[in-house]
Amino acid sequence: MERFDIGKIRAEFPILAREVYGKPLVYLDSGATAQKPQCVIDAVDRLHARFNASIHRGVHCLSEEMTDRYEQARERIAAFVGAAEKEEIVFTAGATASLNTVAYAWGERFVGAGDNIVVSEMEHHSNIVPWQMLALRKGAEIRVLPFDDEGRLMTERLDALLDGRTKVVAVTQASNTLGTRPELRPLIDAAHAAGAVVVVDGCQGVVHGGADVRALDCDFYAFSGHKLYGPTGIGVLYGKRALLEAMPPFLGGGDMVDRVSFERTTYAPVPLKFEAGTSNFVGAIGLAEAVRFLGDLDPAAVEAHERSLLRRAAERLSAIDGLRIYGTTADKCAIVSFNIDGVHPYDVGMILDKLGIAVRTGQHCAEPVMTHYGVPGMCRASFALYNTEEEADALADGVARAVRMLR
């Protein structure tokens, strides 16, 4: 694919051809999990059919072939996010596992009583709860960096939260509910000046705009494969090598060891010391295939397409009486969360579903965001590169129909 051709792109995703309740599927829940292109589906099937064998353990042909593919996947993903070397890429079960690995492995060694951890108010639960658990274990304090009603992260308040006992700043690259993309580099520089490490949740950011971890200078970066058009059950943790070297392992078992005896165990070098047990090698290789697929597209064209979808949806939805969109910053990614006066979001979601339109309803694993606005939940439409302006129109038409029915 030399240019962005929406027809060709949609043809790569077989599920988009199906119907739901006799209506064409309009899939607007990619923020929860993205659909998979045929090349990823084929790659996973081919691995199971022709190469399946456990990695790093066997001297036989299948094991060596699969090990080579696994480590090539690590190299491809390292290049994709701009890591200095492939050893800075740890494969995990998902972004949640990645963030918990940092909270446990790094946090257990470097956070103590009286220290503090700064977490933004717009975080997904996966970048809140592990830090709360760490703070409880260690007697540390959680400090919250707020956002305003527009959905802008109030980074001007960061300096007042930082001090010599700040160990971690945890922040999203793009909010899964508001779509906000905070300007991270000044925040990261300020955190480093205070002696803190920065942990970035890149689940949405890596999809909408991509990532260059060296340009950001973040210390850790986490994302999930299934939101990046790859398989489920695979995630990535990027960490600066010096930090990974200093961290003890999080999980113990096979493949993360060097020598084991009842007197003493020594550990494998990074990244293997954080990949205990049989890794999801099929998922990792499938994710690398998704990255290859994305590499054939022009990222500027994808960004422009998604911005067009966001603009269309926001304009059409804003014309509906009583509808409020949450998150209105200028540089937000293609996520639209909204509510309608007097109408419960679950009811809207159920009516849209009967029209073949899949959106997310509820708290989106971001309950503090709901608390900020004083609402029990929201409807969320999250767009992807395979969506069309006609689907944005279908969303607005469906919401308008739901309003007429429910009022």
VENSUL-V918490 format. One line per field, one symbol per residue. ss: DSSP state (H for helix, E for strand, - for the rest). psi: psi as a letter, one per 40 degrees, with the letter a starting at -180 (. if undefined). Layout:
# VENSUL-V918490
ss = ???
psi = ???
This chain:
# VENSUL-V918490
ss = -----HHHHHH--HHHH-EE--EE-EE-E--------HHHHHHHHHHHHHH---------HHHHHHHHHHHHHHHHHHHHH----HHHEEEE--HHHHHHHHHHHHHHHH-----EEEEE----HHH-HHHHHHHHHH--EEEEE-E-----E-HHHHHHH----EEEEEEE-----------HHHHHHHHHH---EEEEE-----------HHHH---EEEEE----------EEEEE-HHHHHH----------EEEE----EEE----HHH------HHHHHHHHHHHHHHH---HHHHHHHHHHHHHHHHHHHH----EEEE--------EEEEEE--E-HHHHHHHHHH--EE-EEE----HHHHHHH----EEEEE------HHHHHHHHHHHHHHHHHH-
psi = hdihhdddddeegddeeiihfeihhhhffdddhiihidddddddddddddehiiiedieiddddddddddddddddddddefidideehhhaeidddddddddddddddehaheiihhhideiideeddddddddddefihhihhiiieeehhgeeeddediaeehdihhiidhhedeehgihddddddddddeeiihhhhedddddgdaigddddfidihiiideefeaiiehihhhihdddddehiidiiaieeicihiedihiiiiiedeegiahigddddddddddddddeeihddddddddddddddddddddehhehhhhgfidfiighhhiihhehhdddddddddeeehhiiiaefffddddddefidiiihhhiieeiidddddddddddddddddd.
